[in-house]
Every structure is written in structure tokens, then in C-alpha cells.
Amino acid sequence: MHSLTLADLDRLGRSSGFRYRLPALASAADSGALCVVEGRVEQRCLRPGISLALSDVVAHQPFEATSEAPPPFAAIVMLEGRARARLEGQAVIGMNRGAGAMMLADATPMTAIHPAGQRMRSLNVSLDAPAEMDDPVISELLLQAHRHGRRRLHSWQVPAHLEHAAEQLLSGTWQGAMHALLCEGVGLQMLAMALGAPAQEASPDQRVSARDRRMLQRVIDCLQASPAADHSLEDLARLACMSSSSLRLKFQQVHRCSVFAWLRERRLQLACEQLRQGCSVQQAAHFVGYRHATNFATAFRARYGIAPSELR
């Protein structure tokens, strides 16, 4: 895990013209060596004119990223966490798990707003101007999007198959040439889905109130603190001050998966970390709440495509 200060973020964002600020502080001088986010940020050039940024960080401070000259096109997929984005002259759109955003910038300033106290995992693919790319198919698609007068910034629903592929990419399971190949495949899928998806007028979780989101965060905090516990929907609903059916519906609206699908994903992520640290398959399984290593191995292989023993 790497700790990134405001200066570190500025350095990473310089190539795409982004500048960062901490709205909670009076001035940039107050930030000093303050850790803004902690985690992993990776940037890759997929092809001439096409780049992909992978991010898996925990935000310790609320921060904003503004680009006075954003790329002509960008597509974002949120796998965890929440953020908001706006282009000058347009309403703010929200992004949560399972949501994407597409931006046709036209050199209009763009700002992304990130709350603190959350883990954020996302992918961002960006394109240079069509004239600067050597891929005629993608160049034509981008020109068509401009010609058809699509809204410059809108949200879109990420299909399950793309979300699954993006999760694999961020899991760290693939390395070397296979990782590079998967990066290109997922990046091209993001382009196809974003350019072909119908615009949504509002963020996917707009029907869920601010109070509901706070109550849902209680559930997330409980699952994060005790991933191996034997949780029940009824107990979690009481914690959220909701009925079981309301919790099921609202959790699905915000996180684009069920409560227990979220918990299963978190358990497998933790198991990956345990295996990389040298734990046995049996130890990793018990650490995250699986009573039987065979059940754990089956779930692990279904999720990542390899046996847990291969990861060790």
C-alpha cells in the first residue's frame, strides 16, 4: 500500500491535465505531507491515443480533481465507493458501484468529487482526439458520438460481464503479459459499452435518501469489521433500521449486488490477501468464514478462474 499526498496525486494526474485540491483545508500549504489516499494507482498505455488508469485506494481526506483540459473522451467504471462528477454547465452526476460515466469533454473543465472514509476501486479509460489516434474504428465511433450530439456527461449502467472482468483486473491475480492483455480487453469493452449505452438522466441510487445511505453504510461497516461472522439478513436489517425487504432492495440499488454477494466478494478479496502472505488454503478459508476449504476453493475458482493453491 502506498500513501499518496496532494503533491503525489498532482504528479500522477499531470499527464492528463488534472489538478487536485482538499476542500476541507484553507490552502494547499496546509496539506503538507498529509496522506490523502492510500493504495494502488496504475496507469497504462493500451494503444497510441488510448490509456487506462486502475485505482484501488482508501480516501482519508475528501478531495477534488479538476482538469481544465480533460481528454476528448473518458469512460469510468466504479467497482466500489462513490464519487460525483460535473462538467461546467451541466448538473452533477453520481457514481456508485456498478455505475459508469462517459464524458465527451470538448475542452470543458471537469471536476470529480471524492468523499473521505471509503475504499474506491475504479477504472478510467481515456482517448486522445480522433486525429491523433491510429485506430480508424475507434476514431470513427468517437466522431459519431460528437456528430449525434450526445450529452457531454452522462451515467450508464455497467453490465455484469464487464463488472466481472474489471474485478478480475483489479484483483491482482493476473501478472505480466496476461495482465497487459486483460487491461486492453477490459479497456476496449469499456469503450464499446460507454459509447453504445443509453444515457441515464440520474445516478442509479438517486431514489435512496441520504439517511438510507448512512444506514447502508452501517451494514457495510459491520460486514467489513466481521467478514467471517455468520451474518443474517434480519440482523443486518435491524442494524440499518429497515425491514429485510427494504434492506435487500436499497442495498441492490446502491451497490448493484445483494448484501451477501457483497460479503462473498469481500471475503474472497481478504482470502487473496491471506494467501499472498503465505497462509495455507485451509487457514485462508477459515479466516474469512468458510467452514470447509473445499467450498472455499470452489467459490475462489468460480470468482478468479484459478485454484487458491495456485495463487500461493
C-alpha positions as CSV (number, residue, x, y, z in Angstrom):
1,M,0.0,0.0,0.0
2,H,1.3,3.4,-1.0
3,S,0.4,6.6,0.8
4,L,-0.2,9.5,-1.6
5,T,-0.1,13.1,-0.7
6,L,-1.6,16.0,-2.6
7,A,1.7,16.5,-4.4
8,D,1.8,12.8,-5.3
9,L,-1.7,13.0,-6.8
10,D,-0.8,16.1,-8.8
11,R,2.2,14.3,-10.2
12,L,0.2,11.3,-11.3
13,G,-2.5,13.5,-12.8
14,R,-0.2,15.8,-14.7
15,S,-0.1,13.8,-17.9
16,S,-3.9,14.1,-18.2
17,G,-4.1,17.7,-17.0
18,F,-5.6,17.0,-13.6
19,R,-5.0,19.2,-10.5
20,Y,-6.1,18.2,-7.0
21,R,-7.4,20.1,-4.0
22,L,-8.6,19.4,-0.5
23,P,-11.7,21.4,0.0
24,A,-11.6,20.8,3.8
25,L,-8.4,22.7,4.1
26,A,-8.0,26.5,3.9
27,S,-5.0,26.3,1.5
28,A,-2.7,23.9,-0.3
29,A,0.0,24.8,2.1
30,D,-2.0,23.3,5.0
31,S,-1.8,19.8,3.3
32,G,2.0,19.3,3.7
33,A,2.7,15.6,4.0
34,L,-0.9,14.8,4.8
35,C,-1.9,11.4,3.4
36,V,-4.9,11.9,1.1
37,V,-5.3,8.4,-0.2
38,E,-3.6,5.1,0.4
39,G,-3.5,2.2,-2.0
40,R,-2.5,1.5,-5.6
41,V,-2.8,3.6,-8.8
42,E,-1.6,2.2,-12.1
43,Q,-1.6,3.9,-15.5
44,R,-1.1,2.0,-18.7
45,C,-1.0,3.0,-22.4
46,L,-3.1,0.4,-24.2
47,R,-2.5,1.7,-27.8
48,P,-1.4,5.0,-29.2
49,G,-4.0,7.5,-28.0
50,I,-5.7,5.1,-25.6
51,S,-4.8,4.9,-21.9
52,L,-6.2,3.1,-18.9
53,A,-5.9,4.1,-15.2
54,L,-6.6,1.5,-12.5
55,S,-7.2,2.7,-9.0
56,D,-7.7,0.8,-5.7
57,V,-7.4,3.3,-2.8
58,V,-8.8,4.3,0.6
59,A,-9.6,8.0,0.8
60,H,-8.5,9.5,4.1
61,Q,-9.4,13.1,3.1
62,P,-12.2,14.4,0.9
63,F,-10.6,15.6,-2.4
64,E,-11.5,17.1,-5.8
65,A,-9.7,16.5,-9.1
66,T,-10.2,19.2,-11.7
67,S,-9.0,19.2,-15.3
68,E,-9.1,22.4,-17.3
69,A,-8.4,20.5,-20.5
70,P,-9.7,16.9,-20.0
71,P,-9.2,14.2,-22.6
72,P,-11.7,14.4,-25.5
73,F,-13.3,11.2,-24.3
74,A,-13.3,9.3,-21.0
75,A,-15.2,6.3,-19.6
76,I,-15.2,5.4,-15.9
77,V,-16.4,2.3,-14.1
78,M,-16.9,2.3,-10.4
79,L,-16.4,-1.1,-8.7
80,E,-16.5,0.2,-5.1
81,G,-17.1,3.5,-3.4
82,R,-18.8,6.6,-4.6
83,A,-18.0,9.8,-6.4
84,R,-19.6,12.7,-8.2
85,A,-18.6,14.4,-11.5
86,R,-19.6,17.6,-13.2
87,L,-18.8,19.4,-16.4
88,E,-19.2,23.2,-16.5
89,G,-22.8,24.0,-17.4
90,Q,-24.2,20.5,-16.5
91,A,-25.7,19.1,-13.4
92,V,-23.6,16.9,-11.1
93,I,-24.0,13.1,-11.7
94,G,-23.3,10.5,-9.1
95,M,-21.4,7.2,-9.4
96,N,-21.6,4.2,-7.2
97,R,-20.8,0.5,-7.5
98,G,-21.9,-0.9,-10.9
99,A,-22.3,2.6,-12.4
100,G,-20.2,4.2,-15.1
101,A,-19.8,7.7,-16.5
102,M,-19.0,8.8,-20.0
103,M,-17.6,12.2,-20.9
104,L,-17.3,14.0,-24.2
105,A,-15.3,16.9,-22.9
106,D,-14.8,19.5,-25.8
107,A,-12.1,21.1,-23.6
108,T,-14.8,22.0,-20.9
109,P,-13.4,21.9,-17.3
110,M,-14.4,18.7,-15.5
111,T,-14.3,18.1,-11.7
112,A,-14.6,14.8,-9.8
113,I,-15.5,15.0,-6.2
114,H,-14.5,12.1,-3.8
115,P,-15.7,11.8,-0.2
116,A,-13.4,10.6,2.6
117,G,-13.7,7.5,4.6
118,Q,-14.2,5.0,1.8
119,R,-12.4,2.5,-0.3
120,M,-12.7,3.4,-4.0
121,R,-11.9,0.9,-6.8
122,S,-12.3,2.2,-10.4
123,L,-11.1,2.0,-14.0
124,N,-10.8,5.0,-16.3
125,V,-10.1,4.7,-20.0
126,S,-9.4,7.9,-22.0
127,L,-8.9,8.7,-25.6
128,D,-6.9,11.4,-27.4
129,A,-8.5,13.4,-30.2
130,P,-9.6,11.2,-33.2
131,A,-6.9,12.9,-35.4
132,E,-4.2,11.8,-33.0
133,M,-5.2,8.1,-32.9
134,D,-4.1,5.4,-35.3
135,D,-7.2,3.2,-34.8
136,P,-9.8,4.1,-37.5
137,V,-12.7,2.2,-35.9
138,I,-12.4,3.9,-32.5
139,S,-11.8,7.3,-34.2
140,E,-15.0,6.9,-36.2
141,L,-17.0,5.9,-33.1
142,L,-15.8,8.9,-31.3
143,L,-16.6,11.2,-34.2
144,Q,-20.1,9.7,-34.4
145,A,-20.7,10.4,-30.7
146,H,-19.9,14.0,-31.3
147,R,-21.9,14.2,-34.5
148,H,-25.0,12.7,-32.9
149,G,-25.0,15.4,-30.2
150,R,-24.8,13.1,-27.2
151,R,-24.8,14.7,-23.8
152,R,-21.3,15.6,-22.8
153,L,-21.5,13.9,-19.4
154,H,-23.9,11.1,-18.5
155,S,-24.0,8.0,-16.4
156,W,-24.6,4.4,-17.7
157,Q,-25.2,1.0,-16.2
158,V,-22.2,-1.3,-16.2
159,P,-23.3,-4.8,-17.5
160,A,-22.5,-7.7,-15.2
161,H,-19.9,-9.3,-17.6
162,L,-17.9,-6.1,-17.8
163,E,-18.0,-5.6,-14.0
164,H,-16.8,-9.2,-13.5
165,A,-13.9,-8.6,-16.0
166,A,-13.0,-5.3,-14.3
167,E,-13.0,-7.1,-10.9
168,Q,-10.6,-9.7,-12.2
169,L,-8.3,-6.9,-13.5
170,L,-8.1,-5.1,-10.1
171,S,-7.8,-8.3,-8.1
172,G,-4.1,-8.6,-8.9
173,T,-4.5,-12.2,-9.9
174,W,-3.1,-11.7,-13.4
175,Q,0.5,-10.6,-13.9
176,G,2.9,-9.7,-16.7
177,A,1.8,-10.2,-20.3
178,M,-1.6,-11.7,-19.2
179,H,-2.3,-8.6,-17.1
180,A,-1.4,-6.3,-20.1
181,L,-3.7,-8.4,-22.4
182,L,-6.6,-8.2,-19.8
183,C,-6.1,-4.4,-19.5
184,E,-6.5,-4.0,-23.2
185,G,-9.6,-6.3,-23.3
186,V,-11.3,-4.6,-20.5
187,G,-10.4,-1.1,-21.8
188,L,-11.9,-1.9,-25.2
189,Q,-15.1,-3.3,-23.6
190,M,-15.5,-0.1,-21.6
191,L,-15.2,1.9,-24.8
192,A,-17.8,-0.2,-26.5
193,M,-20.3,-0.2,-23.6
194,A,-19.9,3.5,-22.8
195,L,-20.3,4.6,-26.4
196,G,-23.2,2.3,-27.0
197,A,-25.0,2.7,-23.7
198,P,-28.2,4.9,-23.5
199,A,-27.7,8.0,-21.3
200,Q,-29.4,7.9,-17.8
201,E,-30.8,11.1,-16.5
202,A,-29.9,10.5,-13.0
203,S,-27.4,8.4,-10.9
204,P,-28.6,4.9,-10.2
205,D,-29.1,5.4,-6.4
206,Q,-30.9,8.8,-6.6
207,R,-34.1,7.2,-5.2
208,V,-32.3,6.2,-2.0
209,S,-32.3,9.0,0.6
210,A,-29.2,10.3,2.3
211,R,-30.4,8.7,5.6
212,D,-30.8,5.4,3.8
213,R,-27.2,5.6,2.5
214,R,-26.0,6.3,6.1
215,M,-27.9,3.2,7.3
216,L,-26.5,1.1,4.5
217,Q,-23.0,2.3,5.4
218,R,-23.6,0.8,8.9
219,V,-24.2,-2.5,7.2
220,I,-21.0,-2.2,5.2
221,D,-19.0,-1.2,8.3
222,C,-20.4,-4.3,10.1
223,L,-19.5,-6.6,7.3
224,Q,-16.0,-5.0,6.9
225,A,-15.4,-5.4,10.7
226,S,-16.5,-9.0,10.9
227,P,-16.4,-10.6,7.5
228,A,-16.1,-14.2,8.9
229,A,-19.2,-13.8,11.2
230,D,-22.4,-15.7,10.5
231,H,-24.5,-12.7,9.4
232,S,-28.3,-12.9,8.8
233,L,-30.4,-10.5,6.7
234,E,-32.7,-9.9,9.7
235,D,-29.8,-8.8,12.0
236,L,-28.4,-6.5,9.3
237,A,-31.8,-5.1,8.7
238,R,-32.2,-4.2,12.4
239,L,-28.8,-2.6,12.3
240,A,-30.0,-0.5,9.3
241,C,-33.3,0.3,10.9
242,M,-35.1,-1.2,7.9
243,S,-37.2,-4.2,7.1
244,S,-35.4,-7.1,5.5
245,S,-37.1,-6.4,2.2
246,S,-36.2,-2.7,2.3
247,L,-32.6,-3.5,3.0
248,R,-32.5,-6.0,0.2
249,L,-33.9,-3.5,-2.3
250,K,-32.0,-0.5,-1.3
251,F,-28.7,-2.3,-1.0
252,Q,-29.2,-3.6,-4.5
253,Q,-30.0,-0.1,-5.8
254,V,-26.9,1.4,-4.3
255,H,-24.3,-1.4,-4.6
256,R,-25.7,-3.2,-7.7
257,C,-25.5,-6.6,-5.9
258,S,-27.1,-8.3,-2.9
259,V,-25.9,-8.0,0.6
260,F,-24.4,-11.5,0.6
261,A,-22.9,-11.2,-2.8
262,W,-21.1,-8.1,-1.5
263,L,-20.0,-10.1,1.6
264,R,-18.8,-13.0,-0.6
265,E,-16.8,-10.7,-2.7
266,R,-15.2,-9.1,0.3
267,R,-14.4,-12.5,1.9
268,L,-12.6,-13.6,-1.3
269,Q,-10.7,-10.4,-1.5
270,L,-9.4,-10.9,2.1
271,A,-8.6,-14.5,1.3
272,C,-6.4,-13.4,-1.6
273,E,-4.5,-11.2,0.8
274,Q,-4.1,-14.0,3.2
275,L,-2.9,-16.4,0.5
276,R,-0.3,-13.9,-0.7
277,Q,1.0,-13.5,2.8
278,G,1.7,-17.3,2.9
279,C,-1.3,-18.7,4.6
280,S,-2.5,-22.1,3.7
281,V,-5.7,-22.6,1.8
282,Q,-7.3,-24.0,4.9
283,Q,-6.2,-21.0,7.0
284,A,-7.4,-18.5,4.4
285,A,-10.8,-20.3,4.2
286,H,-11.3,-20.2,8.0
287,F,-10.1,-16.6,8.3
288,V,-12.9,-15.4,6.0
289,G,-15.6,-17.6,7.4
290,Y,-15.7,-20.7,5.3
291,R,-16.1,-23.9,7.4
292,H,-14.9,-26.2,4.6
293,A,-11.9,-25.5,2.5
294,T,-13.5,-27.3,-0.5
295,N,-16.4,-24.9,-0.5
296,F,-13.9,-22.0,-0.4
297,A,-11.8,-23.4,-3.2
298,T,-15.0,-23.8,-5.4
299,A,-16.0,-20.2,-4.8
300,F,-12.5,-19.0,-5.3
301,R,-12.1,-20.8,-8.6
302,A,-15.5,-19.5,-9.8
303,R,-14.6,-16.0,-9.0
304,Y,-10.9,-15.8,-10.1
305,G,-10.6,-18.6,-12.6
306,I,-7.7,-20.4,-10.7
307,A,-7.5,-22.6,-7.6
308,P,-6.4,-20.8,-4.4
309,S,-3.4,-23.0,-4.2
310,E,-2.1,-21.5,-7.5
311,L,-2.2,-18.0,-6.0
312,R,0.0,-19.1,-3.1
